[in-house]
Amino acid sequence: MIYLEYPKSSFVKDLCDYYNVDQEKAIALGTRSNGRRPDLPSSKTCSAVSGKTFEDIWNEKPRVCNADIFDFYRDQGAWSSFRQVIRHNDLLGLYVNLIKFLLHHTQSKNPVILEYGCGVAPFSRTLVEFIEPSAEIDIYISDVKDCEHLCFGEWRLRNKIKERELNVKVDARPITHDSLPVYDKKIDVVFIFEVLEHVPSPVECIKNITNHLNDGALLVENFIKHEDDHDQDGPDLSSARLERDEYYRFLNNKFSLISGETHLSSPNETRIWRKKVENLF
């Protein structure tokens, strides 16, 4: 279902086309370094953000309740669009191999895929770059409502699907500070990558997702654990850290680990799980 050759991505071109910058500028804006204050461009879906570090944006206002925290992802403008594209572009070969593995092991011929906390949708974008033209797949993407990286992520998916004339459907289901998404179709593959440490309640999140999964569905997740375990000042939330053990107890009850080490032996590893068949008796 997916091509075998090593990918030559058009990820950076997505940034150039959407934000009207050249490749050199796109790479510079997305390359991480301590204390940098990039002049991030505006787009049709966000205003320009200039002269601020990531921490400056967080500290511009109180981030106490869920609504305050969700505002952070809207306040940052195009920051995460550039930051994530450049980071994920460097991991593209790994993503292709992972997606090949998942599509080979999914129990559905025409799978429904969810990328949760998708940001710029790196896994879905990899899929639509390299999948065979005849494949039939539905993709859900979810992130904070009205955040720029979700707008950009949805645009780049639809743009590539149109360019390649694929039979792939995309449905963006935003997350709000007081509600979790509802998905109309049962889901076969889920990606939750470098997300859970930013989620106010990972347990509530995974329970909602699990309710929308087919039996035998595949879950790809990680939950970054920082060396410093005190309460975090920033988007790595203390409320998420405090639910970490309960989150993994839930996974061990509802899923079987099929790839990767446990969260205790290898805290930051990416794991693959398969949802257990529900016993109705």
Helices and strands as residue ranges (DSSP letters): H 11-19, H 23-30, H 54-59, H 66-75, H 79-89, H 92-105, E 112-116, H 122-130, E 136-142, H 148-164, E 167-172, E 187-192, G 196-198, H 202-211, E 213-221, H 238-242, H 244-254, E 255-259, E 271-275
